[in-house]
């Protein structure tokens, strides 16, 4: 190949795909990296509940892992409020920001 000629790589092929096809391929690749929600047994749920209520009383820092739509998120903070009616907890992180989490999205709780 001559130095004066530059290959455009994948750009030259993008013109052959319709926008719907490109979106479908991106969604397919996104779905490929998703992970299923882990199954929690009764003992794990009780241990997480104990740590959450202990954090509310003693203000210990917790690492809370949440799952949503196939992806995990790690939150660090202490529990300021537990709302059993709406099944939510309120978490205050190290930067004094308030985070609301659903009980059902929580997959793991550990002491930091």
Phi and psi in degrees as GROMACS dihedral restraints (atoms count N, CA, C in turn):
[ dihedral_restraints ]
;  ai    aj    ak    al  type     phi  dphi    fc
    3     4     5     6     1   -72.5    20    10
    4     5     6     7     1   142.5    20    10
    6     7     8     9     1   -63.1    20    10
    7     8     9    10     1   -27.1    20    10
    9    10    11    12     1   -73.6    20    10
   10    11    12    13     1   -22.4    20    10
   12    13    14    15     1   -91.3    20    10
   13    14    15    16     1   130.0    20    10
   15    16    17    18     1  -111.3    20    10
   16    17    18    19     1   132.8    20    10
   18    19    20    21     1   -83.1    20    10
   19    20    21    22     1   134.2    20    10
   21    22    23    24     1   -85.5    20    10
   22    23    24    25     1     2.0    20    10
   24    25    26    27     1    64.3    20    10
   25    26    27    28     1  -135.4    20    10
   27    28    29    30     1   -74.1    20    10
   28    29    30    31     1   -14.2    20    10
   30    31    32    33     1   -58.0    20    10
   31    32    33    34     1   -37.4    20    10
   33    34    35    36     1   -67.4    20    10
   34    35    36    37     1   -20.0    20    10
   36    37    38    39     1   -92.5    20    10
   37    38    39    40     1   -16.9    20    10
   39    40    41    42     1   -63.0    20    10
   40    41    42    43     1   -27.4    20    10
   42    43    44    45     1   -67.4    20    10
   43    44    45    46     1   -18.8    20    10
   45    46    47    48     1   -85.6    20    10
   46    47    48    49     1   -12.6    20    10
   48    49    50    51     1  -101.8    20    10
   49    50    51    52     1   138.7    20    10
   51    52    53    54     1   -77.9    20    10
   52    53    54    55     1   153.6    20    10
   54    55    56    57     1   -56.6    20    10
   55    56    57    58     1   -35.3    20    10
   57    58    59    60     1   -65.6    20    10
   58    59    60    61     1   -37.3    20    10
   60    61    62    63     1   -67.8    20    10
   61    62    63    64     1   -40.9    20    10
   63    64    65    66     1   -62.6    20    10
   64    65    66    67     1   -44.1    20    10
   66    67    68    69     1   -62.9    20    10
   67    68    69    70     1   -41.9    20    10
   69    70    71    72     1   -62.1    20    10
   70    71    72    73     1   -41.7    20    10
   72    73    74    75     1   -65.8    20    10
   73    74    75    76     1   -41.0    20    10
   75    76    77    78     1   -63.3    20    10
   76    77    78    79     1   -43.1    20    10
   78    79    80    81     1   -63.3    20    10
   79    80    81    82     1   -39.3    20    10
   81    82    83    84     1   -63.4    20    10
   82    83    84    85     1   -44.3    20    10
   84    85    86    87     1   -67.3    20    10
   85    86    87    88     1   -35.3    20    10
   87    88    89    90     1   -66.2    20    10
   88    89    90    91     1   -43.0    20    10
   90    91    92    93     1   -65.0    20    10
   91    92    93    94     1   -27.8    20    10
   93    94    95    96     1   -67.8    20    10
   94    95    96    97     1   -29.0    20    10
   96    97    98    99     1   -96.3    20    10
   97    98    99   100     1    -1.3    20    10
   99   100   101   102     1   -72.0    20    10
  100   101   102   103     1   151.6    20    10
  102   103   104   105     1  -117.8    20    10
  103   104   105   106     1   146.2    20    10
  105   106   107   108     1   -72.6    20    10
  106   107   108   109     1   157.0    20    10
  108   109   110   111     1   -68.4    20    10
  109   110   111   112     1   131.1    20    10
  111   112   113   114     1   -70.1    20    10
  112   113   114   115     1   146.8    20    10
  114   115   116   117     1   -87.0    20    10
  115   116   117   118     1   128.9    20    10
  117   118   119   120     1  -106.8    20    10
  118   119   120   121     1   135.9    20    10
  120   121   122   123     1   -90.1    20    10
  121   122   123   124     1   174.6    20    10
  123   124   125   126     1   -60.7    20    10
  124   125   126   127     1   -39.3    20    10
  126   127   128   129     1   -65.1    20    10
  127   128   129   130     1   -42.1    20    10
  129   130   131   132     1   -64.7    20    10
  130   131   132   133     1   -40.5    20    10
  132   133   134   135     1   -65.1    20    10
  133   134   135   136     1   -43.0    20    10
  135   136   137   138     1   -63.5    20    10
  136   137   138   139     1   -40.2    20    10
  138   139   140   141     1   -65.0    20    10
  139   140   141   142     1   -40.8    20    10
  141   142   143   144     1   -65.0    20    10
  142   143   144   145     1   -41.7    20    10
  144   145   146   147     1   -62.9    20    10
  145   146   147   148     1   -38.9    20    10
  147   148   149   150     1   -64.2    20    10
  148   149   150   151     1   -45.2    20    10
  150   151   152   153     1   -65.5    20    10
  151   152   153   154     1   -37.5    20    10
  153   154   155   156     1   -65.2    20    10
  154   155   156   157     1   -44.7    20    10
  156   157   158   159     1   -70.4    20    10
  157   158   159   160     1   -33.9    20    10
  159   160   161   162     1   -66.0    20    10
  160   161   162   163     1   -38.7    20    10
  162   163   164   165     1   -65.6    20    10
  163   164   165   166     1   -35.5    20    10
  165   166   167   168     1   -64.9    20    10
  166   167   168   169     1   -38.7    20    10
  168   169   170   171     1   -78.7    20    10
  169   170   171   172     1   -40.2    20    10
  171   172   173   174     1  -108.3    20    10
  172   173   174   175     1    -4.1    20    10
  174   175   176   177     1    61.2    20    10
  175   176   177   178     1    32.4    20    10
  177   178   179   180     1   -77.4    20    10
  178   179   180   181     1   147.7    20    10
  180   181   182   183     1   -77.2    20    10
  181   182   183   184     1   137.5    20    10
  183   184   185   186     1  -123.0    20    10
  184   185   186   187     1   150.2    20    10
  186   187   188   189     1  -102.3    20    10
  187   188   189   190     1   113.7    20    10
  189   190   191   192     1  -111.6    20    10
  190   191   192   193     1   122.1    20    10
  192   193   194   195     1   -98.6    20    10
  193   194   195   196     1   127.3    20    10
  195   196   197   198     1  -117.3    20    10
  196   197   198   199     1   154.5    20    10
  198   199   200   201     1  -123.1    20    10
  199   200   201   202     1   131.9    20    10
  201   202   203   204     1  -149.4    20    10
  202   203   204   205     1   124.6    20    10
  204   205   206   207     1    52.4    20    10
  205   206   207   208     1    37.7    20    10
  207   208   209   210     1    92.9    20    10
  208   209   210   211     1     0.9    20    10
  210   211   212   213     1  -126.7    20    10
  211   212   213   214     1   145.0    20    10
  213   214   215   216     1   -98.3    20    10
  214   215   216   217     1   145.2    20    10
  216   217   218   219     1  -131.8    20    10
  217   218   219   220     1   138.0    20    10
  219   220   221   222     1  -105.8    20    10
  220   221   222   223     1   127.3    20    10
  222   223   224   225     1  -119.8    20    10
  223   224   225   226     1   141.8    20    10
  225   226   227   228     1  -123.5    20    10
  226   227   228   229     1   131.0    20    10
  228   229   230   231     1   168.2    20    10
  229   230   231   232     1  -173.2    20    10
  231   232   233   234     1  -119.6    20    10
  232   233   234   235     1   153.0    20    10
  234   235   236   237     1   -79.0    20    10
  235   236   237   238     1   129.6    20    10
  237   238   239   240     1  -105.9    20    10
  238   239   240   241     1   -24.1    20    10
  240   241   242   243     1  -153.7    20    10
  241   242   243   244     1   138.0    20    10
  243   244   245   246     1  -118.7    20    10
  244   245   246   247     1   121.7    20    10
  246   247   248   249     1  -112.5    20    10
  247   248   249   250     1    94.0    20    10
  249   250   251   252     1   -69.9    20    10
  250   251   252   253     1   -24.0    20    10
  252   253   254   255     1   -69.9    20    10
  253   254   255   256     1   -45.8    20    10
  255   256   257   258     1   -91.5    20    10
  256   257   258   259     1    -1.3    20    10
  258   259   260   261     1    55.8    20    10
  259   260   261   262     1    52.1    20    10
  261   262   263   264     1  -136.5    20    10
  262   263   264   265     1   155.2    20    10
  264   265   266   267     1  -124.2    20    10
  265   266   267   268     1   153.6    20    10
  267   268   269   270     1  -111.9    20    10
  268   269   270   271     1   128.6    20    10
  270   271   272   273     1  -119.6    20    10
  271   272   273   274     1   138.3    20    10
  273   274   275   276     1  -112.5    20    10
  274   275   276   277     1   119.8    20    10
  276   277   278   279     1   -83.1    20    10
  277   278   279   280     1  -176.0    20    10
  279   280   281   282     1   -67.0    20    10
  280   281   282   283     1   -19.4    20    10
  282   283   284   285     1   -97.7    20    10
  283   284   285   286     1    14.6    20    10
  285   286   287   288     1    66.0    20    10
  286   287   288   289     1    21.7    20    10
  288   289   290   291     1   -87.3    20    10
  289   290   291   292     1   147.0    20    10
  291   292   293   294     1   -98.7    20    10
  292   293   294   295     1   131.8    20    10
  294   295   296   297     1  -125.5    20    10
  295   296   297   298     1   131.2    20    10
  297   298   299   300     1  -103.8    20    10
  298   299   300   301     1   130.8    20    10
  300   301   302   303     1  -127.0    20    10
  301   302   303   304     1   142.4    20    10
  303   304   305   306     1   -80.1    20    10
  304   305   306   307     1   145.3    20    10
  306   307   308   309     1   -58.0    20    10
  307   308   309   310     1   -41.3    20    10
  309   310   311   312     1   -73.0    20    10
  310   311   312   313     1   -16.3    20    10
  312   313   314   315     1   -86.2    20    10
  313   314   315   316     1   -13.6    20    10
  315   316   317   318     1   -79.1    20    10
  316   317   318   319     1   127.5    20    10
  318   319   320   321     1  -114.2    20    10
  319   320   321   322     1   -22.2    20    10
  321   322   323   324     1  -157.3    20    10
  322   323   324   325     1   142.1    20    10
  324   325   326   327     1  -133.3    20    10
  325   326   327   328     1   127.7    20    10
  327   328   329   330     1  -135.8    20    10
  328   329   330   331     1   151.7    20    10
  330   331   332   333     1   -75.6    20    10
  331   332   333   334     1   132.9    20    10
